[in-house]
Amino acid sequence: MIRSVITGTGSALPVRRVSNAQLAEQVDTSDEWIVERTGIRFRHIAGEGETTATLAADACRAALAAAGVDAQDIDLIVLATATPDQTFPASATKVQAMLGIDDCVAFDVAAVCSGFLYAVQVVDSMIRSGVAKRALVIGAETFSRILDWEDRTTCVLFGDGAGAIVLEAQDTADEGGRGILTTKLHADGRHNQLLYVDGGVSTTGTVGKLRMKGREVFRHAVTNLAAVMTESLAMAGLSADQVDWVVPHQANARILDATARKLGLAPERVVVTVDQHANTSAASVPLALDVAVRDGRIQQGQIVVLEAMGGGFTWGAAVIRF
């Protein structure tokens, strides 16, 4: 049995860290208003020379070091992002070049906040089929560059950053062995107008700005995330009380709380970084995962559930024996 095993995690954040109070100097908002509605206290904003690809490459270097793997041993790079450096080529190829990798498969995946989960399933499938043996799976974003800084209902919610994992093929005859146990993805394009960017190459010829109807997104998020986590655990033959850690998409503290309650999960089993990083879209799950691995909360052998929902709508979950 070939399983995809996480052997290293890494993350990267822009140098500039912005508090709610600093943001309130530019936008009609306040620390109290933001914290009460979102739980967010800080976010990192990319500066000159910091791009989705540079942040992704830094996260990969950290993940490779944690795994004890040389970049030349990577044969696949999949980067989840909604904010690539260029329309083409794929930002994954820029990361490949920055890491000094001579040749490997490299491409981007676009599923917004669920992008990292989509990338994990794609890479897991390629590893199980024998196409790849060792891969970098990345979520990286510079959402600050598609925000309308005059719209206080959206610009306070997002930040920039990157997270990465090294996934390796390991042959095991043990059903209880490490690796990705199940993944489950969904999409429903009927909800485009609830969370979208009002521009694009083939429509306006511009990048556009993020638009969101927060109340409707919140309602769908709680329902969809609880359902897909239940679904993925059932596929793995596990129940919620067997989960050691949930690493959710860090969109809003209230969504995290409501989803945990719906599943009957204790809040202390949910990894929360939204207060420090805000919503970093596709980067949020691998970024939070790296934080919890490095501070010692997540240990080898534990059951970890990753989950996310984003524009599209897209949503998904992965159950992993770490």
C-alpha positions in Angstrom: 0.0 0.0 0.0 1.5 3.4 -1.1 0.6 6.3 1.2 1.5 10.0 0.9 3.2 10.9 4.2 3.9 14.5 5.4 7.6 14.5 6.3 8.1 18.3 6.6 6.2 21.5 7.0 7.2 25.1 6.5 5.7 28.6 6.3 6.6 32.2 5.4 5.1 35.6 6.2 5.9 39.1 4.8 8.0 41.3 7.0 5.4 43.9 7.6 2.9 43.1 10.4 -0.2 45.3 10.6 -2.3 45.5 13.8 -6.0 46.5 13.8 -5.1 49.8 15.3 -2.7 50.5 12.5 -5.3 49.6 10.0 -7.8 51.9 11.7 -5.5 54.8 10.8 -6.3 54.1 7.1 -9.8 52.6 7.1 -13.0 53.6 9.0 -12.8 50.7 11.5 -11.6 49.9 15.0 -9.8 47.1 16.8 -13.0 46.4 18.8 -15.1 46.1 15.6 -12.7 43.7 13.9 -12.1 41.5 16.9 -15.7 41.2 17.8 -16.8 40.1 14.3 -13.7 38.1 13.2 -11.3 37.4 16.0 -8.5 39.0 13.8 -5.9 41.1 15.6 -3.0 41.2 13.1 -2.2 40.4 9.5 1.0 40.5 7.4 1.1 42.6 4.2 3.5 41.9 1.4 5.9 44.7 0.6 8.2 45.5 -2.3 10.0 42.4 -3.6 7.6 40.1 -1.7 5.3 38.1 -4.1 3.3 34.9 -4.0 6.2 33.0 -5.5 8.9 34.4 -3.2 6.8 33.6 -0.1 6.1 30.1 -1.5 9.8 29.5 -2.1 10.7 30.5 1.5 8.0 28.2 2.9 9.3 25.4 0.7 12.9 25.9 2.0 11.6 25.6 5.6 9.6 22.4 4.7 12.6 20.9 2.9 14.8 21.6 5.9 12.3 20.0 8.3 12.0 16.9 6.1 15.8 16.7 5.7 15.3 16.6 1.9 17.4 18.2 -0.8 15.4 20.3 -3.4 16.8 18.2 -6.2 15.0 15.2 -4.8 11.6 16.8 -5.5 9.8 15.6 -8.6 6.5 17.5 -8.3 5.5 21.0 -7.2 1.8 22.0 -6.9 1.1 25.5 -5.8 -2.4 26.5 -4.8 -3.1 30.2 -5.2 -5.6 32.8 -6.4 -3.0 35.5 -6.6 -0.2 34.2 -8.9 2.7 36.4 -9.8 1.7 36.4 -13.5 -1.2 35.2 -15.6 1.3 32.7 -17.0 3.6 30.9 -16.5 2.5 29.1 -13.4 4.0 30.5 -10.2 5.0 26.9 -9.3 7.6 27.1 -12.1 9.0 30.3 -10.6 9.3 28.5 -7.2 11.0 25.6 -9.0 13.6 28.0 -10.4 14.1 29.8 -7.0 14.8 26.4 -5.4 17.3 25.5 -8.0 15.5 22.4 -9.3 16.6 21.5 -12.8 13.5 19.6 -13.8 10.2 18.4 -12.2 6.5 18.6 -12.9 5.3 22.1 -11.7 1.8 23.7 -11.9 -0.7 25.8 -10.1 -4.1 24.9 -8.8 -6.9 27.6 -8.4 -9.6 26.9 -5.9 -9.2 30.0 -3.7 -9.3 29.2 0.0 -9.8 25.5 -0.6 -6.9 25.4 -3.0 -4.5 23.7 -0.6 -7.0 20.9 -0.1 -7.4 20.5 -3.8 -3.6 20.5 -4.3 -3.3 17.8 -1.6 -5.7 15.5 -3.3 -4.1 16.0 -6.7 -0.6 15.2 -5.3 -1.9 12.3 -3.2 -3.4 10.8 -6.4 -0.2 11.3 -8.3 1.9 9.7 -5.6 -0.5 6.7 -5.2 -0.4 6.1 -9.0 3.4 6.2 -9.1 3.7 9.4 -11.1 5.6 11.2 -8.3 7.6 10.0 -5.3 8.3 13.3 -3.4 6.4 16.5 -3.8 6.1 20.0 -2.5 2.5 21.1 -1.9 2.1 24.8 -1.3 -0.6 27.3 -0.5 0.6 30.9 -1.1 -1.2 34.2 -1.5 -0.8 38.0 -1.7 -4.5 38.9 -1.2 -3.6 42.4 -0.1 -3.1 43.2 -3.8 -6.7 42.4 -4.8 -8.4 44.1 -1.8 -10.5 47.3 -2.0 -8.9 49.3 0.8 -12.0 51.5 0.9 -14.3 48.5 1.7 -13.9 48.0 5.4 -16.1 44.9 5.4 -13.5 43.0 3.3 -10.1 44.6 3.6 -9.8 44.0 7.3 -10.2 40.2 6.8 -7.3 39.2 4.7 -3.5 38.9 4.9 -0.6 37.5 2.9 1.5 34.4 3.6 2.6 30.9 2.5 2.7 27.4 3.8 4.2 24.2 2.4 4.5 20.5 3.1 6.7 17.8 1.7 4.7 14.7 0.8 6.6 11.5 0.2 5.5 8.1 -1.0 5.9 5.4 1.6 5.1 1.7 1.2 3.3 0.3 4.2 1.3 -2.9 4.9 -0.1 -1.3 8.1 -3.6 0.1 7.9 -2.7 2.1 11.0 0.4 3.6 9.3 1.1 7.3 8.7 -0.2 9.2 5.7 -3.2 10.7 4.0 -6.2 8.4 4.8 -8.9 10.2 2.9 -9.7 13.4 1.0 -13.0 14.7 -0.1 -13.7 17.7 -2.3 -16.8 19.6 -3.5 -17.7 22.6 -5.6 -21.0 24.5 -6.4 -20.6 27.2 -9.0 -24.1 28.6 -8.4 -22.7 30.8 -5.6 -20.2 32.8 -7.6 -21.7 36.2 -6.7 -21.3 35.6 -3.0 -17.5 35.6 -3.0 -15.6 36.6 -6.1 -13.2 39.1 -7.8 -14.8 41.6 -10.2 -12.2 41.3 -12.9 -10.3 38.8 -15.0 -8.2 38.3 -18.2 -11.1 37.2 -20.5 -13.7 39.6 -19.1 -12.4 42.9 -18.0 -8.7 42.6 -18.8 -8.0 43.7 -15.3 -7.1 41.9 -12.0 -10.2 43.2 -10.2 -11.0 43.5 -6.5 -12.4 41.0 -4.0 -16.1 41.2 -3.3 -18.0 39.3 -0.7 -21.4 38.9 0.9 -20.2 37.9 4.4 -23.4 36.8 6.0 -24.3 34.4 3.2 -20.8 33.0 3.1 -20.8 32.4 6.9 -24.0 30.4 6.6 -22.7 28.2 3.8 -19.3 27.8 5.4 -20.6 26.3 8.7 -22.9 23.9 7.0 -20.5 22.8 4.3 -17.5 22.4 6.5 -19.2 20.4 9.1 -20.7 18.1 6.4 -17.4 17.5 4.6 -15.5 16.8 7.8 -18.2 14.2 8.8 -18.1 12.7 5.3 -14.3 12.4 5.2 -14.1 10.9 8.7 -16.7 8.3 7.7 -14.7 7.4 4.7 -11.7 6.9 6.9 -13.7 4.8 9.4 -13.2 7.3 12.1 -15.4 9.4 14.4 -15.0 13.0 15.6 -13.9 11.8 19.1 -10.9 10.1 17.5 -9.6 13.3 16.0 -6.6 14.8 17.8 -6.5 18.1 15.9 -8.5 20.0 13.3 -6.6 22.5 11.2 -9.3 24.6 9.6 -9.2 27.4 7.0 -8.6 30.5 9.1 -11.4 32.7 7.7 -13.2 33.9 10.8 -13.1 32.9 14.5 -16.9 32.7 14.6 -16.9 30.2 11.7 -14.3 28.1 13.5 -16.3 28.1 16.7 -19.6 27.4 15.0 -18.2 24.5 13.0 -16.6 22.9 16.1 -19.9 23.1 18.0 -21.7 21.5 15.1 -19.3 18.6 15.2 -19.2 18.4 19.0 -15.4 19.1 18.9 -13.7 20.6 21.9 -12.4 24.1 21.0 -8.9 23.2 22.4 -8.6 20.6 19.6 -8.9 23.3 16.9 -5.8 25.0 15.7 -6.5 28.8 15.5 -4.1 31.3 13.9 -6.6 33.7 12.4 -6.0 36.2 15.2 -2.3 36.5 14.1 -2.5 36.0 10.3 -6.1 36.9 9.3 -7.5 35.0 6.3 -4.6 34.0 4.0 -6.8 32.0 1.6 -5.0 29.0 0.2 -2.1 29.6 2.6 -4.1 29.5 5.8 -4.3 25.7 6.3 -0.6 24.9 5.6 0.4 28.0 7.6 -1.6 26.9 10.6 -0.4 23.3 10.3 3.2 24.5 10.4 2.6 26.6 13.4 1.0 23.6 15.3 3.8 21.2 14.2 6.6 23.5 15.2 5.1 24.4 18.6 4.8 20.7 19.4 1.0 20.3 19.5 0.8 18.0 16.5 2.8 14.8 16.9 3.5 11.8 14.7 0.8 9.3 14.8 -2.0 11.7 15.6 -5.2 12.0 13.6 -5.4 15.4 12.0 -8.2 16.8 9.9 -7.6 19.6 7.4 -10.6 21.5 6.0 -11.4 24.6 4.0 -14.1 26.5 2.0 -13.6 29.2 -0.5 -15.0 31.1 -3.4 -16.7 29.1 -6.1 -18.0 27.7 -3.7 -15.3 25.1 -3.3 -14.8 23.1 -0.1 -13.0 20.0 1.1 -11.4 18.0 3.9 -8.5 15.6 4.3 -7.9 13.1 7.1 -4.3 12.4 7.9 -2.5 10.2 10.3 0.4 12.5 10.9 
